[in-house]
Each structure stands twice: as structure tokens, then as C-alpha cells.
Amino acid sequence: MNGHADAVTVVITGRIKPDKLDRARAALEAVIPVVIAKEPACHGIRVHASADDPCRLLIIEQWDSVEAFTGPHMQTPHQQAFFAQAQEFLDGAADFTFWRETFAAP
């Protein structure tokens, strides 16, 4: 992380329709490199699937601030296009939470 006082980890959880897993993966694999390349406030994105249910995804993103994520990022053309695609494969709404690191073990 960049050590900035406003730095935030965004944790996104959601469920993918079982018959749309490949579509969801393709959409994520397409948008994540664009976010990393075009948005300097983003410092990394990791996608995880549940060990018990591959349709449950956990996405962990590192951002300069909540405002950078909720403001400019959400308005970018690539993010708007991703949201439109996500309607096809999301099974319900995704959940977004924001976390600040308090300490890290050496």
C-alpha cells in the first residue's frame, strides 16, 4: 500500500450465476488491467473464488481513498461498461465494504 492516511482496501463479495462463471471471469480479466493501467489511485486488485462454492467471488482492491473508488473510478467508461455486463452474470447485488489497515505482522 502507499502508506497514505486515507488508503483503503475495498472488499467486494458477490455471487455469480452458475452458468455465467466463464462470462464473469472474462469480464473481470478484461477490465482489471484497464483499471490498473488508467487509474493511478488503484494499487492492486485480486479476485478469489470460495473454496466451497466457485460461484461466490471475493474481490480485494487497494485504493488511495474511499472517494477515489466511489467517485472518479465509478464514473470511468470502462467501469460503466463493466457494470452493464455484470447485470448479465451477477446473481443478486454485490456487497461493497471499505477497510483501513490498522497493523501488519512483520
Buried (B, 14 or more C-beta within 10 A) or exposed (E): BEEEEEBBBBBBBBBBBEEBBEBBBEBBEEBBEBBEEEBEBBBEBEBEBEEEEEBBBEBBBBBBBBEBBBEEBEEBEBBEBBEEBBEEBBBEEBEBEEEEEEEEEE
